[in-house]
């Protein structure tokens, strides 16, 4: 129930504080986010680093839960995060903004984990998630400003994670 309630909550926040008038501006970054998550699910189909078990999740399996997150959380998050990004502010203000979003996302994940609705596997843990958030969230901003640079950085990051966690991609 928690992820459904959180999804409704972030969608309402996006409705209130997101930039719906210019949603097309953010669509390439939404696609980038979803595509890389789909790739994660494809590469780790038989070797998931985390999963959303059912039960306790209301949705019937990991895939439907992940699709819910992709199509509700990600667009909502991006419509708020990129629109409200403190452009032209000091570096300290931008770092604080990114850290605030990473902390918010981390709290959501901690709640999911504590409720058994997100389970870590194959050496992944909350520390890896926190580190990943500190990379992922700025990468979304980078993609919004310079998509080619974001793709160029995303590929080696993905390869590193696949190798580090010994994901059997070619098996």
Rosetta constraint file for C-alpha pairs under 8 A:
AtomPair CA 1 CA 5 HARMONIC 6.23 0.50
AtomPair CA 1 CA 57 HARMONIC 6.43 0.50
AtomPair CA 1 CA 58 HARMONIC 6.08 0.50
AtomPair CA 2 CA 6 HARMONIC 6.00 0.50
AtomPair CA 2 CA 112 HARMONIC 7.44 0.50
AtomPair CA 3 CA 7 HARMONIC 5.88 0.50
AtomPair CA 3 CA 57 HARMONIC 7.76 0.50
AtomPair CA 3 CA 112 HARMONIC 7.43 0.50
AtomPair CA 4 CA 8 HARMONIC 6.23 0.50
AtomPair CA 5 CA 9 HARMONIC 6.07 0.50
AtomPair CA 6 CA 10 HARMONIC 6.12 0.50
AtomPair CA 7 CA 11 HARMONIC 6.08 0.50
AtomPair CA 7 CA 69 HARMONIC 7.33 0.50
AtomPair CA 7 CA 72 HARMONIC 6.16 0.50
AtomPair CA 7 CA 73 HARMONIC 5.92 0.50
AtomPair CA 8 CA 12 HARMONIC 6.15 0.50
AtomPair CA 9 CA 13 HARMONIC 6.21 0.50
AtomPair CA 10 CA 14 HARMONIC 6.05 0.50
AtomPair CA 10 CA 72 HARMONIC 7.98 0.50
AtomPair CA 10 CA 73 HARMONIC 6.56 0.50
AtomPair CA 10 CA 76 HARMONIC 6.22 0.50
AtomPair CA 10 CA 77 HARMONIC 7.16 0.50
AtomPair CA 11 CA 15 HARMONIC 6.12 0.50
AtomPair CA 11 CA 72 HARMONIC 6.64 0.50
AtomPair CA 11 CA 73 HARMONIC 7.10 0.50
AtomPair CA 11 CA 76 HARMONIC 5.50 0.50
AtomPair CA 12 CA 16 HARMONIC 6.22 0.50
AtomPair CA 13 CA 17 HARMONIC 5.74 0.50
AtomPair CA 13 CA 18 HARMONIC 7.21 0.50
AtomPair CA 13 CA 76 HARMONIC 7.66 0.50
AtomPair CA 13 CA 80 HARMONIC 7.94 0.50
AtomPair CA 14 CA 18 HARMONIC 4.37 0.50
AtomPair CA 14 CA 19 HARMONIC 7.77 0.50
AtomPair CA 14 CA 76 HARMONIC 5.03 0.50
AtomPair CA 14 CA 77 HARMONIC 7.03 0.50
AtomPair CA 14 CA 79 HARMONIC 6.28 0.50
AtomPair CA 14 CA 80 HARMONIC 5.81 0.50
AtomPair CA 15 CA 20 HARMONIC 7.33 0.50
AtomPair CA 15 CA 76 HARMONIC 7.99 0.50
AtomPair CA 17 CA 80 HARMONIC 6.04 0.50
AtomPair CA 18 CA 76 HARMONIC 7.33 0.50
AtomPair CA 18 CA 79 HARMONIC 4.73 0.50
AtomPair CA 18 CA 80 HARMONIC 4.29 0.50
AtomPair CA 18 CA 81 HARMONIC 7.97 0.50
AtomPair CA 18 CA 83 HARMONIC 6.51 0.50
AtomPair CA 18 CA 84 HARMONIC 7.90 0.50
AtomPair CA 19 CA 23 HARMONIC 6.26 0.50
AtomPair CA 19 CA 79 HARMONIC 5.65 0.50
AtomPair CA 19 CA 80 HARMONIC 6.74 0.50
AtomPair CA 19 CA 83 HARMONIC 5.91 0.50
AtomPair CA 20 CA 79 HARMONIC 7.20 0.50
AtomPair CA 22 CA 26 HARMONIC 7.35 0.50
AtomPair CA 23 CA 27 HARMONIC 6.38 0.50
AtomPair CA 23 CA 79 HARMONIC 7.01 0.50
AtomPair CA 24 CA 28 HARMONIC 7.87 0.50
AtomPair CA 26 CA 30 HARMONIC 6.28 0.50
AtomPair CA 26 CA 78 HARMONIC 7.16 0.50
AtomPair CA 26 CA 79 HARMONIC 6.85 0.50
AtomPair CA 26 CA 82 HARMONIC 7.77 0.50
AtomPair CA 26 CA 144 HARMONIC 7.19 0.50
AtomPair CA 27 CA 31 HARMONIC 6.09 0.50
AtomPair CA 28 CA 32 HARMONIC 6.13 0.50
AtomPair CA 28 CA 144 HARMONIC 7.59 0.50
AtomPair CA 29 CA 33 HARMONIC 6.18 0.50
AtomPair CA 29 CA 78 HARMONIC 7.73 0.50
AtomPair CA 29 CA 140 HARMONIC 6.53 0.50
AtomPair CA 29 CA 143 HARMONIC 6.14 0.50
AtomPair CA 29 CA 144 HARMONIC 5.75 0.50
AtomPair CA 30 CA 34 HARMONIC 6.22 0.50
AtomPair CA 30 CA 74 HARMONIC 6.70 0.50
AtomPair CA 30 CA 75 HARMONIC 5.72 0.50
AtomPair CA 30 CA 78 HARMONIC 6.75 0.50
AtomPair CA 31 CA 35 HARMONIC 5.85 0.50
AtomPair CA 32 CA 36 HARMONIC 6.24 0.50
AtomPair CA 32 CA 143 HARMONIC 7.80 0.50
AtomPair CA 33 CA 37 HARMONIC 6.33 0.50
AtomPair CA 33 CA 74 HARMONIC 7.19 0.50
AtomPair CA 33 CA 140 HARMONIC 7.41 0.50
AtomPair CA 34 CA 38 HARMONIC 6.04 0.50
AtomPair CA 34 CA 70 HARMONIC 5.91 0.50
AtomPair CA 34 CA 71 HARMONIC 7.92 0.50
AtomPair CA 34 CA 74 HARMONIC 7.42 0.50
AtomPair CA 35 CA 39 HARMONIC 6.13 0.50
AtomPair CA 36 CA 40 HARMONIC 6.16 0.50
AtomPair CA 37 CA 41 HARMONIC 6.32 0.50
AtomPair CA 37 CA 70 HARMONIC 7.66 0.50
AtomPair CA 38 CA 42 HARMONIC 6.14 0.50
AtomPair CA 39 CA 43 HARMONIC 5.94 0.50
AtomPair CA 40 CA 44 HARMONIC 5.93 0.50
AtomPair CA 41 CA 45 HARMONIC 5.52 0.50
AtomPair CA 41 CA 48 HARMONIC 7.54 0.50
AtomPair CA 43 CA 167 HARMONIC 7.41 0.50
AtomPair CA 43 CA 168 HARMONIC 7.87 0.50
AtomPair CA 43 CA 169 HARMONIC 5.54 0.50
AtomPair CA 44 CA 48 HARMONIC 4.78 0.50
AtomPair CA 44 CA 49 HARMONIC 7.27 0.50
AtomPair CA 44 CA 167 HARMONIC 6.47 0.50
AtomPair CA 44 CA 168 HARMONIC 7.70 0.50
AtomPair CA 44 CA 169 HARMONIC 7.21 0.50
AtomPair CA 47 CA 122 HARMONIC 7.45 0.50
AtomPair CA 47 CA 167 HARMONIC 6.20 0.50
AtomPair CA 47 CA 168 HARMONIC 7.24 0.50
AtomPair CA 48 CA 121 HARMONIC 6.55 0.50
AtomPair CA 48 CA 122 HARMONIC 7.37 0.50
AtomPair CA 49 CA 120 HARMONIC 5.89 0.50
AtomPair CA 49 CA 121 HARMONIC 4.71 0.50
AtomPair CA 49 CA 122 HARMONIC 5.61 0.50
AtomPair CA 49 CA 123 HARMONIC 7.25 0.50
AtomPair CA 49 CA 124 HARMONIC 5.55 0.50
AtomPair CA 50 CA 118 HARMONIC 6.56 0.50
AtomPair CA 50 CA 119 HARMONIC 5.38 0.50
AtomPair CA 50 CA 120 HARMONIC 4.29 0.50
AtomPair CA 50 CA 121 HARMONIC 5.40 0.50
AtomPair CA 50 CA 124 HARMONIC 7.05 0.50
AtomPair CA 51 CA 62 HARMONIC 5.96 0.50
AtomPair CA 51 CA 118 HARMONIC 5.58 0.50
AtomPair CA 51 CA 119 HARMONIC 5.40 0.50
AtomPair CA 51 CA 120 HARMONIC 6.68 0.50
AtomPair CA 51 CA 121 HARMONIC 7.75 0.50
AtomPair CA 52 CA 57 HARMONIC 6.98 0.50
AtomPair CA 52 CA 61 HARMONIC 7.02 0.50
AtomPair CA 52 CA 62 HARMONIC 4.78 0.50
AtomPair CA 52 CA 65 HARMONIC 6.58 0.50
AtomPair CA 52 CA 66 HARMONIC 7.58 0.50
AtomPair CA 52 CA 117 HARMONIC 5.43 0.50
AtomPair CA 52 CA 118 HARMONIC 4.72 0.50
AtomPair CA 52 CA 119 HARMONIC 6.43 0.50
AtomPair CA 53 CA 57 HARMONIC 6.21 0.50
AtomPair CA 53 CA 61 HARMONIC 6.24 0.50
AtomPair CA 53 CA 62 HARMONIC 5.95 0.50
AtomPair CA 53 CA 116 HARMONIC 7.80 0.50
AtomPair CA 53 CA 117 HARMONIC 6.10 0.50
AtomPair CA 53 CA 118 HARMONIC 6.87 0.50
AtomPair CA 53 CA 119 HARMONIC 7.37 0.50
AtomPair CA 54 CA 58 HARMONIC 6.55 0.50
AtomPair CA 54 CA 59 HARMONIC 6.66 0.50
AtomPair CA 54 CA 60 HARMONIC 5.74 0.50
AtomPair CA 54 CA 61 HARMONIC 5.41 0.50
AtomPair CA 54 CA 62 HARMONIC 7.25 0.50
AtomPair CA 54 CA 117 HARMONIC 7.81 0.50
AtomPair CA 55 CA 60 HARMONIC 7.66 0.50
AtomPair CA 55 CA 117 HARMONIC 7.97 0.50
AtomPair CA 56 CA 116 HARMONIC 6.82 0.50
AtomPair CA 56 CA 117 HARMONIC 5.99 0.50
AtomPair CA 57 CA 61 HARMONIC 7.91 0.50
AtomPair CA 57 CA 65 HARMONIC 7.79 0.50
AtomPair CA 57 CA 117 HARMONIC 5.81 0.50
AtomPair CA 59 CA 64 HARMONIC 6.23 0.50
AtomPair CA 59 CA 65 HARMONIC 5.78 0.50
AtomPair CA 60 CA 64 HARMONIC 6.63 0.50
AtomPair CA 60 CA 65 HARMONIC 7.57 0.50
AtomPair CA 61 CA 65 HARMONIC 6.29 0.50
AtomPair CA 62 CA 66 HARMONIC 5.98 0.50
AtomPair CA 63 CA 67 HARMONIC 6.09 0.50
AtomPair CA 64 CA 68 HARMONIC 6.13 0.50
AtomPair CA 65 CA 69 HARMONIC 6.35 0.50
AtomPair CA 66 CA 70 HARMONIC 6.09 0.50
AtomPair CA 67 CA 71 HARMONIC 6.04 0.50
AtomPair CA 68 CA 72 HARMONIC 5.79 0.50
AtomPair CA 68 CA 73 HARMONIC 7.52 0.50
AtomPair CA 69 CA 73 HARMONIC 4.95 0.50
AtomPair CA 69 CA 74 HARMONIC 6.63 0.50
AtomPair CA 70 CA 74 HARMONIC 5.28 0.50
AtomPair CA 70 CA 75 HARMONIC 7.56 0.50
AtomPair CA 71 CA 75 HARMONIC 6.42 0.50
AtomPair CA 72 CA 76 HARMONIC 6.22 0.50
AtomPair CA 73 CA 77 HARMONIC 5.85 0.50
AtomPair CA 74 CA 78 HARMONIC 6.11 0.50
AtomPair CA 75 CA 79 HARMONIC 6.03 0.50
AtomPair CA 76 CA 80 HARMONIC 6.49 0.50
AtomPair CA 77 CA 81 HARMONIC 5.80 0.50
AtomPair CA 78 CA 82 HARMONIC 5.62 0.50
AtomPair CA 78 CA 83 HARMONIC 7.74 0.50
AtomPair CA 79 CA 83 HARMONIC 6.02 0.50
AtomPair CA 80 CA 84 HARMONIC 5.86 0.50
AtomPair CA 81 CA 85 HARMONIC 5.85 0.50
AtomPair CA 81 CA 101 HARMONIC 7.87 0.50
AtomPair CA 82 CA 141 HARMONIC 6.75 0.50
AtomPair CA 82 CA 144 HARMONIC 7.94 0.50
AtomPair CA 85 CA 94 HARMONIC 7.40 0.50
AtomPair CA 85 CA 97 HARMONIC 7.26 0.50
AtomPair CA 86 CA 93 HARMONIC 7.11 0.50
AtomPair CA 86 CA 94 HARMONIC 6.00 0.50
AtomPair CA 86 CA 97 HARMONIC 7.46 0.50
AtomPair CA 87 CA 94 HARMONIC 7.75 0.50
AtomPair CA 89 CA 93 HARMONIC 6.03 0.50
AtomPair CA 89 CA 94 HARMONIC 6.62 0.50
AtomPair CA 90 CA 94 HARMONIC 6.44 0.50
AtomPair CA 91 CA 95 HARMONIC 6.08 0.50
AtomPair CA 92 CA 96 HARMONIC 6.05 0.50
AtomPair CA 93 CA 97 HARMONIC 6.14 0.50
AtomPair CA 94 CA 98 HARMONIC 6.27 0.50
AtomPair CA 95 CA 99 HARMONIC 6.04 0.50
AtomPair CA 96 CA 100 HARMONIC 5.96 0.50
AtomPair CA 97 CA 101 HARMONIC 6.44 0.50
AtomPair CA 98 CA 102 HARMONIC 6.16 0.50
AtomPair CA 98 CA 134 HARMONIC 7.85 0.50
AtomPair CA 98 CA 137 HARMONIC 6.75 0.50
AtomPair CA 98 CA 138 HARMONIC 6.88 0.50
AtomPair CA 99 CA 103 HARMONIC 5.97 0.50
AtomPair CA 99 CA 134 HARMONIC 7.41 0.50
AtomPair CA 100 CA 104 HARMONIC 6.16 0.50
AtomPair CA 101 CA 105 HARMONIC 6.11 0.50
AtomPair CA 101 CA 137 HARMONIC 7.72 0.50
AtomPair CA 102 CA 106 HARMONIC 5.98 0.50
AtomPair CA 102 CA 130 HARMONIC 7.50 0.50
AtomPair CA 102 CA 133 HARMONIC 5.68 0.50
AtomPair CA 102 CA 134 HARMONIC 6.34 0.50
AtomPair CA 102 CA 137 HARMONIC 6.97 0.50
AtomPair CA 103 CA 107 HARMONIC 6.11 0.50
AtomPair CA 104 CA 108 HARMONIC 6.39 0.50
AtomPair CA 105 CA 109 HARMONIC 6.29 0.50
AtomPair CA 105 CA 133 HARMONIC 7.75 0.50
AtomPair CA 106 CA 110 HARMONIC 6.06 0.50
AtomPair CA 106 CA 129 HARMONIC 7.68 0.50
AtomPair CA 106 CA 130 HARMONIC 6.40 0.50
AtomPair CA 106 CA 133 HARMONIC 7.71 0.50
AtomPair CA 107 CA 111 HARMONIC 6.18 0.50
AtomPair CA 108 CA 112 HARMONIC 6.23 0.50
AtomPair CA 109 CA 113 HARMONIC 6.05 0.50
AtomPair CA 109 CA 118 HARMONIC 7.48 0.50
AtomPair CA 110 CA 114 HARMONIC 5.98 0.50
AtomPair CA 110 CA 126 HARMONIC 7.68 0.50
AtomPair CA 111 CA 115 HARMONIC 6.12 0.50
AtomPair CA 112 CA 116 HARMONIC 6.26 0.50
AtomPair CA 112 CA 117 HARMONIC 4.94 0.50
AtomPair CA 112 CA 118 HARMONIC 5.29 0.50
AtomPair CA 113 CA 117 HARMONIC 5.74 0.50
AtomPair CA 113 CA 118 HARMONIC 4.73 0.50
AtomPair CA 113 CA 119 HARMONIC 6.05 0.50
AtomPair CA 120 CA 124 HARMONIC 5.60 0.50
AtomPair CA 120 CA 125 HARMONIC 5.74 0.50
AtomPair CA 121 CA 125 HARMONIC 7.60 0.50
AtomPair CA 122 CA 165 HARMONIC 6.93 0.50
AtomPair CA 123 CA 165 HARMONIC 6.94 0.50
AtomPair CA 124 CA 128 HARMONIC 6.07 0.50
AtomPair CA 124 CA 129 HARMONIC 7.59 0.50
AtomPair CA 124 CA 165 HARMONIC 7.82 0.50
AtomPair CA 125 CA 129 HARMONIC 6.42 0.50
AtomPair CA 126 CA 130 HARMONIC 6.09 0.50
AtomPair CA 127 CA 131 HARMONIC 6.23 0.50
AtomPair CA 128 CA 132 HARMONIC 5.97 0.50
AtomPair CA 129 CA 133 HARMONIC 6.11 0.50
AtomPair CA 130 CA 134 HARMONIC 6.43 0.50
AtomPair CA 131 CA 135 HARMONIC 6.62 0.50
AtomPair CA 132 CA 136 HARMONIC 5.85 0.50
AtomPair CA 133 CA 137 HARMONIC 5.82 0.50
AtomPair CA 134 CA 138 HARMONIC 6.96 0.50
AtomPair CA 135 CA 139 HARMONIC 6.18 0.50
AtomPair CA 136 CA 140 HARMONIC 6.42 0.50
AtomPair CA 137 CA 141 HARMONIC 6.92 0.50
AtomPair CA 138 CA 142 HARMONIC 6.18 0.50
AtomPair CA 139 CA 143 HARMONIC 5.99 0.50
AtomPair CA 139 CA 150 HARMONIC 6.13 0.50
AtomPair CA 140 CA 144 HARMONIC 6.23 0.50
AtomPair CA 140 CA 150 HARMONIC 7.79 0.50
AtomPair CA 141 CA 145 HARMONIC 6.33 0.50
AtomPair CA 142 CA 146 HARMONIC 5.51 0.50
AtomPair CA 142 CA 147 HARMONIC 6.76 0.50
AtomPair CA 142 CA 149 HARMONIC 7.25 0.50
AtomPair CA 142 CA 150 HARMONIC 5.78 0.50
AtomPair CA 143 CA 147 HARMONIC 4.08 0.50
AtomPair CA 143 CA 148 HARMONIC 7.31 0.50
AtomPair CA 143 CA 149 HARMONIC 7.11 0.50
AtomPair CA 143 CA 150 HARMONIC 4.92 0.50
AtomPair CA 143 CA 151 HARMONIC 7.56 0.50
AtomPair CA 146 CA 150 HARMONIC 6.50 0.50
AtomPair CA 147 CA 151 HARMONIC 6.25 0.50
AtomPair CA 148 CA 152 HARMONIC 6.04 0.50
AtomPair CA 149 CA 153 HARMONIC 6.19 0.50
AtomPair CA 150 CA 154 HARMONIC 5.91 0.50
AtomPair CA 151 CA 155 HARMONIC 6.29 0.50
AtomPair CA 152 CA 156 HARMONIC 7.49 0.50
AtomPair CA 153 CA 157 HARMONIC 6.46 0.50
AtomPair CA 154 CA 158 HARMONIC 6.00 0.50
AtomPair CA 155 CA 159 HARMONIC 6.20 0.50
AtomPair CA 156 CA 160 HARMONIC 5.96 0.50
AtomPair CA 157 CA 161 HARMONIC 6.28 0.50
AtomPair CA 158 CA 162 HARMONIC 6.16 0.50
AtomPair CA 159 CA 163 HARMONIC 6.13 0.50
AtomPair CA 160 CA 164 HARMONIC 5.90 0.50
AtomPair CA 161 CA 165 HARMONIC 5.96 0.50
AtomPair CA 162 CA 166 HARMONIC 5.83 0.50
AtomPair CA 162 CA 167 HARMONIC 5.10 0.50
AtomPair CA 162 CA 169 HARMONIC 7.84 0.50
AtomPair CA 163 CA 167 HARMONIC 6.45 0.50
